[in-house]
Amino acid sequence: MMDRRSLVKAMAGLMGAGLLPLTSLVHGAGVQPISGSKPRSFSYGWLKGLARERASQAYVSHEGELPETLKTLSWDDYQAIGFRADQALWRDTDSAFQIQLFHLGLYFQQPVKIHEVVDGEATELAYQQGLFRYEGEQPLGDLPEDMGYAGFRVHYHNNFALDLAAFLGASYFRAVGSEMQYGVSSRGLAIDTGMNKEEEFPRFTEFWLEQPEPESGRLNVWALLDSPSTTGAYAFVLDPGRNMVMDVDVALYPRTEITRAGIAPLTSMYQVGENSRRMDYDWRPEIHDSDGLAMRTGNGEWLWRPLVNPVTLRFNSYRDHNPSGFGLLQRDRDFDHYQDDGVFYDRRPSVWVEPIGEWGAGSVDLVEIPTVDETFDNIVAFWHPDSPLLPGREYLFSYRLHWGEAAPVQPYELATVQATRTGLGGVVGQKRTYFSWRFAVDFAGGALEMLGQDAEVEPVISVSRGDVEITSARPLSAIGGYRAMFDLVPGDSVEPINIRVYLRLHGEPLTETWLYQYTPPPVDERELY
C-alpha cells in the first residue's frame, strides 16, 4: 500500500504546475469508447445500488494489475508521459468543459475506469496510446484498451490551457479558484487518520463524467469508492467561478465497523510560519499551503486554530453538534511574507466545507504530522461523527466545498486573527530568572477600527494549565486592529497546554476565538539568554 508521503509527492509533481506540456500534433480521433461496448442506463440511484451490492462482497485489490513496463517506470519516464490536449474529451463539441486523462504507472498502479455519460447512458472510455505523447527512454509496449487510467483533470472554456480540478490518487482531488493555483487537497473519505495503526486509503475505482449541455457552466461527476472497510457512491457538481464550488453527495456502505471515519477530509502542508519556526532552515520566511483551521460551530461561535509543524504527531478534536462549517485557510496572502516566486504560497487556495443538512454530534479533528520539508502534506482536518459506521447500513452526507482566496462566509461582525507570533517571554532590559513563552495575536476587522483610543478592550485568556502574566490588548494602527499579548509560564511539565483567547468590550466579544496548543520544551532545553 502506498504511504501518504509517496502519494502526495507524486500528486504534487503532476498537478503542482497546473498542466503538462501541450502539442499541436494530432494522433487518433480523440477519446473513444471501448470497442464493441454498449451504452447502459446510468443514474446516481443505480450507482448507490452498485455500491451497496459491492459492500456485501469481499474486497478485491487490483494493486499492480499493470504491464511490467508501467510498474518499473522511473520518475523521469513517468513525467515524460503527457496527455495530448488536442485529444481532450469534448474538444470538438460546444461544451464549456474539456477532460484530459492521467496515465497509469509508477505510483499509480491501480486502474481507474472512466465512463462518459450522454443522455442518461454510460460507456467506458478506452485506453489509447495515441492520446498521449511520450518522451521517455523506456518503451511502453502494446497496452490493452481496457487498461484504464490513473485519473483525470478538468479544463474550462475561460482558458483551456490550464486545469481547474484534478482527481488523481486514491480518493484525492484538488481544485482552484481565480488564483489558478493548487494547494489543499480533499478526499472522498479518511479512515483511521492519526491513529496508532496504519491508515486506510479508500480509492475511487470508477468515474462517470456527464457531457454538459452547451449552455451549462456546471459539470456532473460521479464516483465509486472502494476499500477493505467500505464502499461508497459519490456525486459531484463542479461550478467554476471566482471560487470553485463543488456540491458533494456521499452514500457509504461499510463492510466492517469504522470507528474513526473522516467526512469531507482536507489535506494540506505547513512547514514553517510566524508562530512555528521549528524548520526554519530555508531562506524563505514562511512555507505553507494553509496557515490555520477555521471553524464555525453549530451554535454560531467562530474559532481560529493556527497550524504548527510539531515535534511529534498531534491530534486535536473540537467537539460540535451540527457544525456550520470548517476549513483549512490561507489567510496570509502577502507575497513579502513568503518571498516564493516559484510556487507562490501567497496564492494557495483556502477550502471551506459547508455541511448541508444536519450532521449530528461529532467533532472537527485536526491531525498535525512532523515534516522536514514542503513535499510532505502533513496537515489533515475532517468531520468525525460520534457514532461508528456499522456494516449493513447506509450513511448519507452532503456538503459544499468552496475553493478560492477567501471562505464564502466570514465573521463580519467580529474581528479575525491576522497573525500569530511566539517567542521567549519576559521584560525587555530585565534579567530573566525563569522560563516563559510570549504570544502575540493580531486581530483586525469587525468593530475594532471604530473604537476610540480610550476603549476598555480586554483580552480574555484561558489556559489548561500554567500561569498567565504580562497581559495586554492595545491598538495596532498598522492593521487597523488590536494586538493581544501575554506570557505563559508552563511549569516543569512538557505536556501540551491548550489556550483560548478573544477580545471583549463591556462583556461583549469583539473577535473570533483564537485556539492554540503549546508544547513546552524539556526543562534542560529552556534557554533564558
N, C-alpha and C positions, 0 to 999 in steps of 0.2 A: 504493500500500500504506500502511495506517495505521501511523504510528510509535508507539513504546512510550508516549510521553508522552500523546498523544491518547487512546489506548486505555484506559490505566489511569485517566486523568482521567474519562473517560466512565463507566467501570465504577464508580468511587468515587462519582460523583454519583448513580447509580441504586441502588447497593446499600449505600452507607455508612449511610443512615438505617435500613436494615433492612426497610423496606416503603414502598409508596406509599399515598396516602390511600384509604380504603375507602368504599363507598357501600351504601345499603340498597336501591337501585333494582334491579329485575330486568329484564334485556333478553335475550331469546332463551332457549334451553333448555340453556345451558352449552356446553362444548367438545364438538364433534361431528366425526365422520369426514368426509372429502371426499365430496361427493355421488357416488353410484354406485361408490365404491371398494369393492373386495372384500378381506376379510382374506386374508393369506397366511402360511404357516408361517414361524416365526421361531425361531432359536436362535443362540447365540454361535458355533457352528461354521459356520453359514450366513454370519454376518457376517464371519468371518475369510476365508471363501471369496470374499465380495464384495470385501473389501479387497485380497486377492491379485489378483483379476481387474482391479480398477481400477489397480493398480500397473503392469500390463502395458500400460496405455493412457496416452496423453499427458494431462498435467494441463490441466484446463479451469477457468479462473477465472470465477466468477459475480459478480465485483465490480460493483456498481452496477446489477444487474438489478432495478431497483425503479421504480415510478411516479415521475415527476418531483416530485410533491408531497411525497414522503418524502425524496428526496435533498436538497431545499432547505429542510428544516425548520430553524428556528433552535433554539438550545439550549433556550430557554424553551418553545417549542412542543413540542419532543420530550419535555421533562419533564412537559408537561401531559397526556401520554397515559398512562393508568394502567389496569392490568387490574382488572376488577370482581371483587372477592373472592367475590361470590355466584355467579359463573360458573366457579369453580375446577373443574378436573378431579377427579373422585371425591368432590365435595362431597356428593352425595346417596347415598353408599354408606357401609358400615361401616368403610371404610379408615381407618387411623390417619394417613394422609398425604393432602395435597391439593397440586395443582400449579397455579401461576399462570404466565402466559406474558409474555415481553417482546416489545414491538412493534419492528418494523424501522424504520429511519430514522436520519438524521443520521450518526453514526459507524458504525452497524451496517447496512451496505448489502449484505451477502451473505446470502441467505436460508438459514435452517436449517429442515430438515424435522423434524417431531416426530411420532412414531408412538406409539400406545398398544398394549400387548401384553396380551392376555387369553387365558388357556388356551392359550398357545403360538402364538397367531395375532396378527398385527400389522396395524393400519390407520393410515393417515396422517391426522393431525388437520387439519381445515380452518381457514383463516383466516376469522374472522368479526368484522366491525367492532362488532357488538353485545356482544362480550366486553370491550370497552374503554370507558372514559369518556374524553372528550376535551374539554379546557377551553381549548385554544389558539385563536389567531386565524386560523390558516391552515387552510382546509378540506382534508380528506384526499382527497375524491372517492370514486368507487366503486373498490374494491380487490378483486382476484380471490381466490377461496377457496383457490387453490393457491399463494398468495404465500409462505407460510411465516412463520416467526417469527425473532426475534433470539436467543432462548434461553428458559430457564425457571428458576423457583425453587421450592424445596420447603418446604412447611409441615407442621407436625406437630400431633397432637391435644392436646399439652400447652398449646399456645397458637397457634391458627390465625392470629392477627393478626400474628405475626412469622414470618420465614422463617429456616430453618436452613441452607440451602445455595442457591447460585445458580450456574448455568452460563451465562456470557454473555461474548461477545467472543473471537474466535479459538478457542483451546482452554483459556481461562481458566475456573477455577471457584473458589468460596470456600465456607467452612462456618464454623459457630460451635459452641462448647461451651456450658457452662452460663451463661457471661457474656453470651450473646446479642449478641456484638459482633464485627463483621467486622474483618479486618486483613490478614493474609498471604493471598496467592492462590497456587493451584497451577496447573499447566498440564499438558496431555496430553504435550507434547514441546517441548523447546527445540532450536533448530538455529542454530549459528554465533553464540551469545550471547557477547558480549565480544570478538569478533574484529575485525580491521581490515577488515571488509566488512559489507555490510548483513545484518542479522539476518533470518532467515526465520521467519514466524509460521504454523505449521500451524493448520488450522481443524477444529473439529468441525462437519461439514456435516449430519449427521443424528443424531437421538437416538431411542432406543426406551425407553419407560417402562412397566414392568410393574405392572399393578394388583395391590397386595399383598392377600393373604388378610386377612380381618377381624381375625384374632388376631395377625397378623405385625407386628413392630416394625422390620422392615427393608425397604428399598426397593432394587429392582434397576433399574439404568440401564445401557444400552449406547450406544456412540457410534461413529460412523465418522469417522476423521480423514483429511484430505487436504491435500496441499501439493505444490509443484513437485518436492520431493525424495522424498516418501514418502507412503504411505497407512498406515492403521492401524485395528485393531479394539480397542475398549476395553470392559471390563466393570467396572461399579462396583456395590458393595453398600454402601449407606448405613445405618449403625446409630447412631441418635441416643442420646445419654446425657450424662453429665457432660462427657465428651469425645465429640465426634462422631468415629466410627471409620469409615473408608472402606477397603474392600478394593478394590484396583485390579489388574486383569489387562490386560496390553498385548501385542498382536501387531503388529509393524511389518513392512512390506513395502516396502523402499526402491526408488524409481525410479532414483536416482543414488547414487553413493557419498557417504556422510555421514561426514566426518572429525570433526566436532565435534557430537555428539549429546548432549543433556541429558536424562537419565532422571529422572523424578519432580522436575521443576523447581519451586522455590518462589520467589515474588517478594514483596518487602517494601519498606519505606521506613525510611530513617534520615537525619534531617536534623541533629539536634544531641543530644548527650548528655554525660555526665560526662567521658568521655575524648576527645570530638571536638567542639570548640566553634567550628569554623570559621564556621558560620552561626548564631551566637547572638544575632542582632539582635532576636529575638522576646521578648515579655515572659514566655513560658513557659520554665522552666528546661530541659526536655527535650521533644523531639518525635521520636518513632519508634514504628513498629509492632513492631519487634523490636530487641533490643539485642545479640544475639550468635548465632553459628553454633556449635551443639554437635555433636560427633561422637563416636561410639563405634566404634573401629576393629575390624577383623576379629580382632586379637589381644587385644582387651579394653581397650585404652587409651582413657581419656576425655579429650577435648580441648575447650577453650572458646576461641573466637576472637571478641573484642568487635568489633562493627561500627564503621565510620567513614564519614564523609562526606568523600571525598578531594578534593584539588585537581584531579587528573586521574584518568581511569579506572584502576582497579586490578583485576588478575586474579591470583588465588592458587589454586594447585592442591595438594590434600593427598592424596598417594598412599595407596592402600589395596588390600586384597585381600579380597573377600567381606565388605564392611562390615556391622557390626551395626546401624547406624542413624545418621541425621543429621537436623538440623532447625534452623529459624530460631525462636528462642525469645524471649519477652518475660519475662525473669526478674524485672526490677524492676517490682513491682506496687504501689508506694507512691504514692498519689494526690499526696502532697505534693511528689514529685519531678517531677511534670508540671504540676499545677495546671490541668488542662484539664477543665472541667465541660461541654464541648460534645460532643467525640468520645471522651473518656475513654481516653487511650492506656494507662493502667494496667490496662485490662480487655482489651486486644487479645490474641487467642489465640496461643499457641505452636503450631507444627506440627512433628510428628516423623514422619520417614519410616522405616518398619521394612521392610527388604528381606525378601522371602520366597523361600527358595531361595538358591542361590549366584550371585552377580553377577560373580564372577571378578575380574580385575585391572582397575584403573582409578583414578579419583580423585574426591574431592568437590571441585568447583570453586566458587569464590566470586567473583562479579563485583560491584564497588562502583563506582557511577557518581556523579559530582558532581551535586548538586542544590542549588538555592537556596530551595526551599520544599517543603512537605509534600504537594503534589498530584502529585508525581512518584515512582513506585515505582522506586527506584534500586538495590535490592539483589536479586541473583539467586543461588541456590545449587542445584546439581544434581549427579547422578552422571554421570560421563563415562567410558564404557568405553574401555579401551585400544585395542581393535581397531575400525577403522572399520566402519560398517554398509554392506554391499555389496548392490547390486541383485540381484534374483532369489532372495533368501534370506528366511527368516522369522526374526525375532528376538523372543523371548518374555521378558517381565519381569513379576514380580508383587511387589506391595508393599502395605503398610498405612499409611494416613495417620491420624494422631491429632491432632485439633484441640481445643484447650482450654487451661486455665490452666497445666497442667504436662505435661511429657513423661511417657509411661507408664512409662518406665524411667529411673532416675537412679543415679548412682554413690553408693549409700547408705553404702558403707564409706569413701568418700573425701569430703573437703570440696569444695565447689564455689565458683566465683568469684561473689561477690556484687556487686562493683563494681570498676570500673577508673577511676582518675583520673590525669591527667597535668598537668604544669606545669613551669615553669623550675626547674632543679636548683640545687645549691649549698648552702652552710651559712648558716642564718639569722644575721644580725649580722655576717657577714664579706663583704668586698667580692669580687665575682666577677671573676675575671681571664680566664675562658674560658667558652665556652658548653657547657651540659649540659642534659639533659632528665630530669625526675623522673617516675618511675612508682610509683604506689601501688595495689597489688592486694589486695583484701579477700577472704578465704576464710572459709567457715563450714560447719558440718555435720561429718559423719563423726566422727572421734575427737577433734577439736580441743577440744570442751567438756570432755573428760575429762582433759586434760593438766594437769599441775601447773605452777606458775609457774616452776619451775626446769628444765622440759623443754628439751632442747637442740635446738629446732627450727631448721632451717637452710633458707634459700632456695637452690634450685638454679637458676642463671641461665645461659643460653647466648645469645649474640648472633652474628649472621652477620658483623659487623664492628663496630669501635669498642671503647671501653673502658668497663667497668662499675665503678662506685665507690659508696661510702657505702651499702652493702647492710645490710639488717636484716630480721628477722622477729620480730614481737613480738605478744603477746596483745592482742586488741581486744574488751574486755568488752562493748561496746555491741551486738555481734552474736554474742557467744559464739564468736569465732573468732580469726583471726590476720590481721595486715597485713604483706605483703611490700613492701619499699620499696627502691628503688635509683635511681641516676643513670646515665644513658648519655651518654658523651662521643662524639659521632658522627664527629669529624674533619671535614675540609673538603668531603667528597663529599656530594651531595644524593641519592644513590641510596638506595632503601628498605633498611631494616635489619630483619631477622626476629629475633624474640625469643621464647624459651621460658622459662617459669618454673613451678616447682612447689615445694611444701614437703615436707621429709622429716625423719624422726626415726630415728636409728641405721640409716641406709641404706634405710629403708622409706618409700615415698611416703605422704603424708598427704592429698594433694589431687589433683584433676584437673590437667591441664597447661594452663596459660594460654599462648595464642599471640598474637602481635601483630606488626603490621608498621608501623614508624615511618619516616616520610619527613622528614628534617631540612629546615629551611628553608634558602634560599640564605645564604651566609656574610654578605652585606651586609644581611640582614634579621634577624640574630640579636641581638636586644636583650638586654643584660645588666642593665638597670635598676640 
